Amino acid sequence: MKKITLKIPIAQLVLEYPESAEILMKYGFHCVWCGFSQYESLGEGAEIHGIPKKEQQKLLAELNKLINKRKGTHKKQVKKK
């Protein structure tokens, strides 16, 4: 099972999981498509935006819940075929 960590580049996260942009904006990442998002990791962005470590862990939990929910939906769709 894939797990999002603070090491993932922001642009990669949003490209793979577009619905993650809404969660990122909720936590203060209002420029998910800025030029730095290609090179900046989620953790680096969190530090730059002043997101405390405890909030970073909440962000990760929310993002991982999102992708696991998405994967669960995909598996159900595959089984129905």
mmCIF file as gemmi writes it, N, C-alpha and C atoms, coordinates in Angstrom:
data_model
loop_
_atom_site.group_PDB
_atom_site.id
_atom_site.type_symbol
_atom_site.label_atom_id
_atom_site.label_alt_id
_atom_site.label_comp_id
_atom_site.label_asym_id
_atom_site.label_entity_id
_atom_site.label_seq_id
_atom_site.pdbx_PDB_ins_code
_atom_site.Cartn_x
_atom_site.Cartn_y
_atom_site.Cartn_z
_atom_site.occupancy
_atom_site.B_iso_or_equiv
_atom_site.pdbx_formal_charge
_atom_site.auth_seq_id
_atom_site.auth_asym_id
_atom_site.pdbx_PDB_model_num
ATOM 1 N N . MET Axp A 1 ? 0.836 -1.169 0 1 0 ? 1 A 1
ATOM 2 C CA . MET Axp A 1 ? 0 0 0 1 0 ? 1 A 1
ATOM 3 C C . MET Axp A 1 ? 0.889 1.244 0 1 0 ? 1 A 1
ATOM 4 N N . LYS Axp A 2 ? 0.578 2.18 -0.89 1 0 ? 2 A 1
ATOM 5 C CA . LYS Axp A 2 ? 1.343 3.422 -0.974 1 0 ? 2 A 1
ATOM 6 C C . LYS Axp A 2 ? 0.948 4.341 0.173 1 0 ? 2 A 1
ATOM 7 N N . LYS Axp A 3 ? 1.933 5.029 0.702 1 0 ? 3 A 1
ATOM 8 C CA . LYS Axp A 3 ? 1.691 5.942 1.82 1 0 ? 3 A 1
ATOM 9 C C . LYS Axp A 3 ? 2.363 7.266 1.515 1 0 ? 3 A 1
ATOM 10 N N . ILE Axp A 4 ? 1.627 8.347 1.696 1 0 ? 4 A 1
ATOM 11 C CA . ILE Axp A 4 ? 2.178 9.683 1.502 1 0 ? 4 A 1
ATOM 12 C C . ILE Axp A 4 ? 3.038 10.034 2.71 1 0 ? 4 A 1
ATOM 13 N N . THR Axp A 5 ? 4.215 10.581 2.426 1 0 ? 5 A 1
ATOM 14 C CA . THR Axp A 5 ? 5.114 11.046 3.485 1 0 ? 5 A 1
ATOM 15 C C . THR Axp A 5 ? 5.436 12.516 3.234 1 0 ? 5 A 1
ATOM 16 N N . LEU Axp A 6 ? 6.131 13.126 4.148 1 0 ? 6 A 1
ATOM 17 C CA . LEU Axp A 6 ? 6.534 14.521 4 1 0 ? 6 A 1
ATOM 18 C C . LEU Axp A 6 ? 7.588 14.7 2.911 1 0 ? 6 A 1
ATOM 19 N N . LYS Axp A 7 ? 8.141 13.608 2.389 1 0 ? 7 A 1
ATOM 20 C CA . LYS Axp A 7 ? 9.186 13.681 1.365 1 0 ? 7 A 1
ATOM 21 C C . LYS Axp A 7 ? 8.643 13.828 -0.056 1 0 ? 7 A 1
ATOM 22 N N . ILE Axp A 8 ? 7.34 13.593 -0.274 1 0 ? 8 A 1
ATOM 23 C CA . ILE Axp A 8 ? 6.787 13.647 -1.622 1 0 ? 8 A 1
ATOM 24 C C . ILE Axp A 8 ? 6.783 15.094 -2.143 1 0 ? 8 A 1
ATOM 25 N N . PRO Axp A 9 ? 7.227 15.297 -3.39 1 0 ? 9 A 1
ATOM 26 C CA . PRO Axp A 9 ? 7.135 16.644 -3.963 1 0 ? 9 A 1
ATOM 27 C C . PRO Axp A 9 ? 5.66 17.059 -4.073 1 0 ? 9 A 1
ATOM 28 N N . ILE Axp A 10 ? 5.383 18.307 -3.764 1 0 ? 10 A 1
ATOM 29 C CA . ILE Axp A 10 ? 3.999 18.787 -3.767 1 0 ? 10 A 1
ATOM 30 C C . ILE Axp A 10 ? 3.359 18.593 -5.136 1 0 ? 10 A 1
ATOM 31 N N . ALA Axp A 11 ? 4.081 18.931 -6.208 1 0 ? 11 A 1
ATOM 32 C CA . ALA Axp A 11 ? 3.528 18.797 -7.564 1 0 ? 11 A 1
ATOM 33 C C . ALA Axp A 11 ? 3.169 17.343 -7.869 1 0 ? 11 A 1
ATOM 34 N N . GLN Axp A 12 ? 4.008 16.405 -7.473 1 0 ? 12 A 1
ATOM 35 C CA . GLN Axp A 12 ? 3.728 14.985 -7.695 1 0 ? 12 A 1
ATOM 36 C C . GLN Axp A 12 ? 2.461 14.563 -6.952 1 0 ? 12 A 1
ATOM 37 N N . LEU Axp A 13 ? 2.326 15.006 -5.708 1 0 ? 13 A 1
ATOM 38 C CA . LEU Axp A 13 ? 1.152 14.681 -4.909 1 0 ? 13 A 1
ATOM 39 C C . LEU Axp A 13 ? -0.121 15.149 -5.606 1 0 ? 13 A 1
ATOM 40 N N . VAL Axp A 14 ? -0.107 16.405 -6.073 1 0 ? 14 A 1
ATOM 41 C CA . VAL Axp A 14 ? -1.314 16.971 -6.692 1 0 ? 14 A 1
ATOM 42 C C . VAL Axp A 14 ? -1.571 16.355 -8.062 1 0 ? 14 A 1
ATOM 43 N N . LEU Axp A 15 ? -0.521 15.999 -8.787 1 0 ? 15 A 1
ATOM 44 C CA . LEU Axp A 15 ? -0.722 15.335 -10.08 1 0 ? 15 A 1
ATOM 45 C C . LEU Axp A 15 ? -1.322 13.943 -9.915 1 0 ? 15 A 1
ATOM 46 N N . GLU Axp A 16 ? -0.813 13.191 -8.957 1 0 ? 16 A 1
ATOM 47 C CA . GLU Axp A 16 ? -1.311 11.83 -8.72 1 0 ? 16 A 1
ATOM 48 C C . GLU Axp A 16 ? -2.675 11.825 -8.043 1 0 ? 16 A 1
ATOM 49 N N . TYR Axp A 17 ? -2.902 12.797 -7.169 1 0 ? 17 A 1
ATOM 50 C CA . TYR Axp A 17 ? -4.138 12.874 -6.393 1 0 ? 17 A 1
ATOM 51 C C . TYR Axp A 17 ? -4.667 14.303 -6.438 1 0 ? 17 A 1
ATOM 52 N N . PRO Axp A 18 ? -5.314 14.701 -7.542 1 0 ? 18 A 1
ATOM 53 C CA . PRO Axp A 18 ? -5.785 16.087 -7.688 1 0 ? 18 A 1
ATOM 54 C C . PRO Axp A 18 ? -6.682 16.551 -6.542 1 0 ? 18 A 1
ATOM 55 N N . GLU Axp A 19 ? -7.427 15.634 -5.97 1 0 ? 19 A 1
ATOM 56 C CA . GLU Axp A 19 ? -8.325 15.996 -4.871 1 0 ? 19 A 1
ATOM 57 C C . GLU Axp A 19 ? -7.559 16.377 -3.602 1 0 ? 19 A 1
ATOM 58 N N . SER Axp A 20 ? -6.257 16.107 -3.573 1 0 ? 20 A 1
ATOM 59 C CA . SER Axp A 20 ? -5.441 16.494 -2.417 1 0 ? 20 A 1
ATOM 60 C C . SER Axp A 20 ? -5.257 18.006 -2.337 1 0 ? 20 A 1
ATOM 61 N N . ALA Axp A 21 ? -5.431 18.713 -3.456 1 0 ? 21 A 1
ATOM 62 C CA . ALA Axp A 21 ? -5.25 20.167 -3.472 1 0 ? 21 A 1
ATOM 63 C C . ALA Axp A 21 ? -6.173 20.856 -2.473 1 0 ? 21 A 1
ATOM 64 N N . GLU Axp A 22 ? -7.392 20.369 -2.356 1 0 ? 22 A 1
ATOM 65 C CA . GLU Axp A 22 ? -8.346 20.964 -1.413 1 0 ? 22 A 1
ATOM 66 C C . GLU Axp A 22 ? -7.857 20.823 0.029 1 0 ? 22 A 1
ATOM 67 N N . ILE Axp A 23 ? -7.313 19.661 0.354 1 0 ? 23 A 1
ATOM 68 C CA . ILE Axp A 23 ? -6.783 19.429 1.698 1 0 ? 23 A 1
ATOM 69 C C . ILE Axp A 23 ? -5.566 20.321 1.937 1 0 ? 23 A 1
ATOM 70 N N . LEU Axp A 24 ? -4.681 20.402 0.944 1 0 ? 24 A 1
ATOM 71 C CA . LEU Axp A 24 ? -3.492 21.239 1.083 1 0 ? 24 A 1
ATOM 72 C C . LEU Axp A 24 ? -3.872 22.695 1.328 1 0 ? 24 A 1
ATOM 73 N N . MET Axp A 25 ? -4.857 23.187 0.587 1 0 ? 25 A 1
ATOM 74 C CA . MET Axp A 25 ? -5.278 24.58 0.765 1 0 ? 25 A 1
ATOM 75 C C . MET Axp A 25 ? -5.865 24.815 2.155 1 0 ? 25 A 1
ATOM 76 N N . LYS Axp A 26 ? -6.554 23.808 2.665 1 0 ? 26 A 1
ATOM 77 C CA . LYS Axp A 26 ? -7.111 23.909 4.017 1 0 ? 26 A 1
ATOM 78 C C . LYS Axp A 26 ? -6.008 24.119 5.056 1 0 ? 26 A 1
ATOM 79 N N . TYR Axp A 27 ? -4.832 23.567 4.793 1 0 ? 27 A 1
ATOM 80 C CA . TYR Axp A 27 ? -3.706 23.67 5.722 1 0 ? 27 A 1
ATOM 81 C C . TYR Axp A 27 ? -2.761 24.835 5.398 1 0 ? 27 A 1
ATOM 82 N N . GLY Axp A 28 ? -3.145 25.678 4.454 1 0 ? 28 A 1
ATOM 83 C CA . GLY Axp A 28 ? -2.347 26.868 4.173 1 0 ? 28 A 1
ATOM 84 C C . GLY Axp A 28 ? -1.486 26.817 2.929 1 0 ? 28 A 1
ATOM 85 N N . PHE Axp A 29 ? -1.568 25.745 2.163 1 0 ? 29 A 1
ATOM 86 C CA . PHE Axp A 29 ? -0.826 25.65 0.896 1 0 ? 29 A 1
ATOM 87 C C . PHE Axp A 29 ? -1.701 26.261 -0.202 1 0 ? 29 A 1
ATOM 88 N N . HIS Axp A 30 ? -1.693 27.588 -0.297 1 0 ? 30 A 1
ATOM 89 C CA . HIS Axp A 30 ? -2.578 28.248 -1.25 1 0 ? 30 A 1
ATOM 90 C C . HIS Axp A 30 ? -1.972 28.36 -2.647 1 0 ? 30 A 1
ATOM 91 N N . CYS Axp A 31 ? -0.766 27.934 -2.803 1 0 ? 31 A 1
ATOM 92 C CA . CYS Axp A 31 ? -0.116 28.026 -4.128 1 0 ? 31 A 1
ATOM 93 C C . CYS Axp A 31 ? 0.41 26.649 -4.538 1 0 ? 31 A 1
ATOM 94 N N . VAL Axp A 32 ? -0.478 25.668 -4.607 1 0 ? 32 A 1
ATOM 95 C CA . VAL Axp A 32 ? -0.043 24.295 -4.898 1 0 ? 32 A 1
ATOM 96 C C . VAL Axp A 32 ? 0.582 24.154 -6.282 1 0 ? 32 A 1
ATOM 97 N N . TRP Axp A 33 ? 0.344 25.11 -7.175 1 0 ? 33 A 1
ATOM 98 C CA . TRP Axp A 33 ? 0.923 25.025 -8.518 1 0 ? 33 A 1
ATOM 99 C C . TRP Axp A 33 ? 2.031 26.04 -8.751 1 0 ? 33 A 1
ATOM 100 N N . CYS Axp A 34 ? 2.548 26.655 -7.685 1 0 ? 34 A 1
ATOM 101 C CA . CYS Axp A 34 ? 3.645 27.6 -7.889 1 0 ? 34 A 1
ATOM 102 C C . CYS Axp A 34 ? 4.876 26.841 -8.394 1 0 ? 34 A 1
ATOM 103 N N . GLY Axp A 35 ? 5.828 27.577 -8.919 1 0 ? 35 A 1
ATOM 104 C CA . GLY Axp A 35 ? 7.027 26.962 -9.495 1 0 ? 35 A 1
ATOM 105 C C . GLY Axp A 35 ? 7.814 26.099 -8.519 1 0 ? 35 A 1
ATOM 106 N N . PHE Axp A 36 ? 7.779 26.453 -7.248 1 0 ? 36 A 1
ATOM 107 C CA . PHE Axp A 36 ? 8.526 25.694 -6.247 1 0 ? 36 A 1
ATOM 108 C C . PHE Axp A 36 ? 7.91 24.333 -5.96 1 0 ? 36 A 1
ATOM 109 N N . SER Axp A 37 ? 6.619 24.148 -6.28 1 0 ? 37 A 1
ATOM 110 C CA . SER Axp A 37 ? 5.943 22.89 -5.942 1 0 ? 37 A 1
ATOM 111 C C . SER Axp A 37 ? 6.568 21.69 -6.645 1 0 ? 37 A 1
ATOM 112 N N . GLN Axp A 38 ? 7.269 21.923 -7.752 1 0 ? 38 A 1
ATOM 113 C CA . GLN Axp A 38 ? 7.937 20.828 -8.455 1 0 ? 38 A 1
ATOM 114 C C . GLN Axp A 38 ? 9.133 20.304 -7.674 1 0 ? 38 A 1
ATOM 115 N N . TYR Axp A 39 ? 9.761 21.192 -6.926 1 0 ? 39 A 1
ATOM 116 C CA . TYR Axp A 39 ? 11.005 20.843 -6.244 1 0 ? 39 A 1
ATOM 117 C C . TYR Axp A 39 ? 10.868 20.762 -4.732 1 0 ? 39 A 1
ATOM 118 N N . GLU Axp A 40 ? 9.802 21.339 -4.23 1 0 ? 40 A 1
ATOM 119 C CA . GLU Axp A 40 ? 9.602 21.428 -2.782 1 0 ? 40 A 1
ATOM 120 C C . GLU Axp A 40 ? 8.802 20.224 -2.28 1 0 ? 40 A 1
ATOM 121 N N . SER Axp A 41 ? 9.303 19.597 -1.249 1 0 ? 41 A 1
ATOM 122 C CA . SER Axp A 41 ? 8.574 18.47 -0.671 1 0 ? 41 A 1
ATOM 123 C C . SER Axp A 41 ? 7.439 18.981 0.2 1 0 ? 41 A 1
ATOM 124 N N . LEU Axp A 42 ? 6.538 18.104 0.52 1 0 ? 42 A 1
ATOM 125 C CA . LEU Axp A 42 ? 5.427 18.447 1.392 1 0 ? 42 A 1
ATOM 126 C C . LEU Axp A 42 ? 5.947 18.961 2.734 1 0 ? 42 A 1
ATOM 127 N N . GLY Axp A 43 ? 6.968 18.319 3.263 1 0 ? 43 A 1
ATOM 128 C CA . GLY Axp A 43 ? 7.561 18.734 4.535 1 0 ? 43 A 1
ATOM 129 C C . GLY Axp A 43 ? 8.213 20.101 4.455 1 0 ? 43 A 1
ATOM 130 N N . GLU Axp A 44 ? 8.938 20.35 3.361 1 0 ? 44 A 1
ATOM 131 C CA . GLU Axp A 44 ? 9.576 21.658 3.187 1 0 ? 44 A 1
ATOM 132 C C . GLU Axp A 44 ? 8.52 22.754 3.069 1 0 ? 44 A 1
ATOM 133 N N . GLY Axp A 45 ? 7.473 22.464 2.303 1 0 ? 45 A 1
ATOM 134 C CA . GLY Axp A 45 ? 6.388 23.431 2.157 1 0 ? 45 A 1
ATOM 135 C C . GLY Axp A 45 ? 5.704 23.722 3.481 1 0 ? 45 A 1
ATOM 136 N N . ALA Axp A 46 ? 5.512 22.678 4.27 1 0 ? 46 A 1
ATOM 137 C CA . ALA Axp A 46 ? 4.881 22.844 5.582 1 0 ? 46 A 1
ATOM 138 C C . ALA Axp A 46 ? 5.735 23.743 6.477 1 0 ? 46 A 1
ATOM 139 N N . GLU Axp A 47 ? 7.038 23.542 6.444 1 0 ? 47 A 1
ATOM 140 C CA . GLU Axp A 47 ? 7.942 24.364 7.249 1 0 ? 47 A 1
ATOM 141 C C . GLU Axp A 47 ? 7.898 25.82 6.781 1 0 ? 47 A 1
ATOM 142 N N . ILE Axp A 48 ? 7.953 26.026 5.481 1 0 ? 48 A 1
ATOM 143 C CA . ILE Axp A 48 ? 7.942 27.375 4.921 1 0 ? 48 A 1
ATOM 144 C C . ILE Axp A 48 ? 6.645 28.103 5.261 1 0 ? 48 A 1
ATOM 145 N N . HIS Axp A 49 ? 5.535 27.358 5.274 1 0 ? 49 A 1
ATOM 146 C CA . HIS Axp A 49 ? 4.238 27.961 5.571 1 0 ? 49 A 1
ATOM 147 C C . HIS Axp A 49 ? 3.941 27.999 7.073 1 0 ? 49 A 1
ATOM 148 N N . GLY Axp A 50 ? 4.914 27.6 7.891 1 0 ? 50 A 1
ATOM 149 C CA . GLY Axp A 50 ? 4.77 27.706 9.346 1 0 ? 50 A 1
ATOM 150 C C . GLY Axp A 50 ? 3.792 26.727 9.958 1 0 ? 50 A 1
ATOM 151 N N . ILE Axp A 51 ? 3.644 25.568 9.33 1 0 ? 51 A 1
ATOM 152 C CA . ILE Axp A 51 ? 2.721 24.56 9.858 1 0 ? 51 A 1
ATOM 153 C C . ILE Axp A 51 ? 3.446 23.746 10.933 1 0 ? 51 A 1
ATOM 154 N N . PRO Axp A 52 ? 2.947 23.763 12.166 1 0 ? 52 A 1
ATOM 155 C CA . PRO Axp A 52 ? 3.597 23.025 13.258 1 0 ? 52 A 1
ATOM 156 C C . PRO Axp A 52 ? 3.635 21.511 12.984 1 0 ? 52 A 1
ATOM 157 N N . LYS Axp A 53 ? 4.607 20.843 13.595 1 0 ? 53 A 1
ATOM 158 C CA . LYS Axp A 53 ? 4.79 19.392 13.399 1 0 ? 53 A 1
ATOM 159 C C . LYS Axp A 53 ? 3.505 18.608 13.671 1 0 ? 53 A 1
ATOM 160 N N . LYS Axp A 54 ? 2.788 18.973 14.721 1 0 ? 54 A 1
ATOM 161 C CA . LYS Axp A 54 ? 1.55 18.262 15.068 1 0 ? 54 A 1
ATOM 162 C C . LYS Axp A 54 ? 0.521 18.393 13.935 1 0 ? 54 A 1
ATOM 163 N N . GLU Axp A 55 ? 0.431 19.582 13.357 1 0 ? 55 A 1
ATOM 164 C CA . GLU Axp A 55 ? -0.496 19.809 12.245 1 0 ? 55 A 1
ATOM 165 C C . GLU Axp A 55 ? -0.026 19.071 10.99 1 0 ? 55 A 1
ATOM 166 N N . GLN Axp A 56 ? 1.286 18.953 10.815 1 0 ? 56 A 1
ATOM 167 C CA . GLN Axp A 56 ? 1.826 18.214 9.677 1 0 ? 56 A 1
ATOM 168 C C . GLN Axp A 56 ? 1.395 16.75 9.746 1 0 ? 56 A 1
ATOM 169 N N . GLN Axp A 57 ? 1.388 16.194 10.956 1 0 ? 57 A 1
ATOM 170 C CA . GLN Axp A 57 ? 0.962 14.807 11.119 1 0 ? 57 A 1
ATOM 171 C C . GLN Axp A 57 ? -0.534 14.652 10.816 1 0 ? 57 A 1
ATOM 172 N N . LYS Axp A 58 ? -1.328 15.653 11.205 1 0 ? 58 A 1
ATOM 173 C CA . LYS Axp A 58 ? -2.761 15.636 10.876 1 0 ? 58 A 1
ATOM 174 C C . LYS Axp A 58 ? -2.958 15.715 9.365 1 0 ? 58 A 1
ATOM 175 N N . LEU Axp A 59 ? -2.164 16.558 8.708 1 0 ? 59 A 1
ATOM 176 C CA . LEU Axp A 59 ? -2.218 16.69 7.255 1 0 ? 59 A 1
ATOM 177 C C . LEU Axp A 59 ? -1.912 15.357 6.589 1 0 ? 59 A 1
ATOM 178 N N . LEU Axp A 60 ? -0.835 14.709 7.028 1 0 ? 60 A 1
ATOM 179 C CA . LEU Axp A 60 ? -0.471 13.406 6.467 1 0 ? 60 A 1
ATOM 180 C C . LEU Axp A 60 ? -1.586 12.383 6.668 1 0 ? 60 A 1
ATOM 181 N N . ALA Axp A 61 ? -2.167 12.364 7.85 1 0 ? 61 A 1
ATOM 182 C CA . ALA Axp A 61 ? -3.25 11.416 8.139 1 0 ? 61 A 1
ATOM 183 C C . ALA Axp A 61 ? -4.434 11.657 7.204 1 0 ? 61 A 1
ATOM 184 N N . GLU Axp A 62 ? -4.756 12.917 6.988 1 0 ? 62 A 1
ATOM 185 C CA . GLU Axp A 62 ? -5.883 13.248 6.112 1 0 ? 62 A 1
ATOM 186 C C . GLU Axp A 62 ? -5.594 12.869 4.662 1 0 ? 62 A 1
ATOM 187 N N . LEU Axp A 63 ? -4.379 13.131 4.21 1 0 ? 63 A 1
ATOM 188 C CA . LEU Axp A 63 ? -4.004 12.777 2.84 1 0 ? 63 A 1
ATOM 189 C C . LEU Axp A 63 ? -3.989 11.264 2.645 1 0 ? 63 A 1
ATOM 190 N N . ASN Axp A 64 ? -3.45 10.533 3.615 1 0 ? 64 A 1
ATOM 191 C CA . ASN Axp A 64 ? -3.405 9.073 3.492 1 0 ? 64 A 1
ATOM 192 C C . ASN Axp A 64 ? -4.808 8.47 3.562 1 0 ? 64 A 1
ATOM 193 N N . LYS Axp A 65 ? -5.667 9.054 4.346 1 0 ? 65 A 1
ATOM 194 C CA . LYS Axp A 65 ? -7.057 8.601 4.394 1 0 ? 65 A 1
ATOM 195 C C . LYS Axp A 65 ? -7.705 8.794 3.023 1 0 ? 65 A 1
ATOM 196 N N . LEU Axp A 66 ? -7.419 9.922 2.399 1 0 ? 66 A 1
ATOM 197 C CA . LEU Axp A 66 ? -7.946 10.22 1.074 1 0 ? 66 A 1
ATOM 198 C C . LEU Axp A 66 ? -7.495 9.191 0.05 1 0 ? 66 A 1
ATOM 199 N N . ILE Axp A 67 ? -6.195 8.9 -0.003 1 0 ? 67 A 1
ATOM 200 C CA . ILE Axp A 67 ? -5.728 7.963 -1.029 1 0 ? 67 A 1
ATOM 201 C C . ILE Axp A 67 ? -6.176 6.542 -0.742 1 0 ? 67 A 1
ATOM 202 N N . ASN Axp A 68 ? -6.28 6.175 0.534 1 0 ? 68 A 1
ATOM 203 C CA . ASN Axp A 68 ? -6.761 4.833 0.856 1 0 ? 68 A 1
ATOM 204 C C . ASN Axp A 68 ? -8.232 4.681 0.5 1 0 ? 68 A 1
ATOM 205 N N . LYS Axp A 69 ? -9.007 5.734 0.708 1 0 ? 69 A 1
ATOM 206 C CA . LYS Axp A 69 ? -10.419 5.724 0.332 1 0 ? 69 A 1
ATOM 207 C C . LYS Axp A 69 ? -10.533 5.601 -1.187 1 0 ? 69 A 1
ATOM 208 N N . ARG Axp A 70 ? -9.7 6.336 -1.881 1 0 ? 70 A 1
ATOM 209 C CA . ARG Axp A 70 ? -9.693 6.304 -3.353 1 0 ? 70 A 1
ATOM 210 C C . ARG Axp A 70 ? -9.319 4.909 -3.855 1 0 ? 70 A 1
ATOM 211 N N . LYS Axp A 71 ? -8.304 4.304 -3.254 1 0 ? 71 A 1
ATOM 212 C CA . LYS Axp A 71 ? -7.886 2.957 -3.657 1 0 ? 71 A 1
ATOM 213 C C . LYS Axp A 71 ? -8.973 1.947 -3.361 1 0 ? 71 A 1
ATOM 214 N N . GLY Axp A 72 ? -9.663 2.094 -2.239 1 0 ? 72 A 1
ATOM 215 C CA . GLY Axp A 72 ? -10.754 1.196 -1.89 1 0 ? 72 A 1
ATOM 216 C C . GLY Axp A 72 ? -11.879 1.274 -2.905 1 0 ? 72 A 1
ATOM 217 N N . THR Axp A 73 ? -12.177 2.481 -3.367 1 0 ? 73 A 1
ATOM 218 C CA . THR Axp A 73 ? -13.214 2.689 -4.387 1 0 ? 73 A 1
ATOM 219 C C . THR Axp A 73 ? -12.784 2.028 -5.69 1 0 ? 73 A 1
ATOM 220 N N . HIS Axp A 74 ? -11.508 2.184 -6.046 1 0 ? 74 A 1
ATOM 221 C CA . HIS Axp A 74 ? -10.994 1.585 -7.275 1 0 ? 74 A 1
ATOM 222 C C . HIS Axp A 74 ? -11.091 0.067 -7.224 1 0 ? 74 A 1
ATOM 223 N N . LYS Axp A 75 ? -10.744 -0.523 -6.096 1 0 ? 75 A 1
ATOM 224 C CA . LYS Axp A 75 ? -10.819 -1.981 -5.964 1 0 ? 75 A 1
ATOM 225 C C . LYS Axp A 75 ? -12.241 -2.465 -6.122 1 0 ? 75 A 1
ATOM 226 N N . LYS Axp A 76 ? -13.2 -1.748 -5.548 1 0 ? 76 A 1
ATOM 227 C CA . LYS Axp A 76 ? -14.607 -2.134 -5.681 1 0 ? 76 A 1
ATOM 228 C C . LYS Axp A 76 ? -15.043 -2.07 -7.125 1 0 ? 76 A 1
ATOM 229 N N . GLN Axp A 77 ? -14.593 -1.052 -7.861 1 0 ? 77 A 1
ATOM 230 C CA . GLN Axp A 77 ? -14.948 -0.918 -9.253 1 0 ? 77 A 1
ATOM 231 C C . GLN Axp A 77 ? -14.363 -2.061 -10.076 1 0 ? 77 A 1
ATOM 232 N N . VAL Axp A 78 ? -13.135 -2.451 -9.797 1 0 ? 78 A 1
ATOM 233 C CA . VAL Axp A 78 ? -12.488 -3.537 -10.521 1 0 ? 78 A 1
ATOM 234 C C . VAL Axp A 78 ? -13.225 -4.842 -10.277 1 0 ? 78 A 1
ATOM 235 N N . LYS Axp A 79 ? -13.647 -5.102 -9.045 1 0 ? 79 A 1
ATOM 236 C CA . LYS Axp A 79 ? -14.339 -6.338 -8.707 1 0 ? 79 A 1
ATOM 237 C C . LYS Axp A 79 ? -15.684 -6.458 -9.407 1 0 ? 79 A 1
ATOM 238 N N . LYS Axp A 80 ? -16.344 -5.337 -9.701 1 0 ? 80 A 1
ATOM 239 C CA . LYS Axp A 80 ? -17.65 -5.364 -10.322 1 0 ? 80 A 1
ATOM 240 C C . LYS Axp A 80 ? -17.599 -5.78 -11.784 1 0 ? 80 A 1
ATOM 241 N N . LYS Axp A 81 ? -16.46 -5.642 -12.425 1 0 ? 81 A 1
ATOM 242 C CA . LYS Axp A 81 ? -16.339 -5.962 -13.867 1 0 ? 81 A 1
ATOM 243 C C . LYS Axp A 81 ? -16.489 -7.433 -14.139 1 0 ? 81 A 1
